């Protein structure tokens, strides 16, 4: 499914969107736990996040 799988590598961070919700606006950042754990509360936020249909 992902290009990195073809090349047998593992990314530290991935930004994904669109295909996750078949056209409904949504996106996500996927990262290794040591990277995500380094973020403080409020450092990773969105302006229009939390669309209930996209998050269902």
Residue pairs with C-beta under 8 A, 6 or more apart in sequence:
2 14
4 10
4 11
12 31
12 32
12 35
13 29
13 30
13 31
13 32
13 35
14 29
14 30
14 31
15 27
15 28
15 29
15 30
16 27
16 28
16 29
16 30
17 26
17 27
17 28
18 27
20 26
20 27
20 28
21 54
24 51
24 53
24 54
25 48
25 51
25 54
26 51
26 54
26 55
29 44
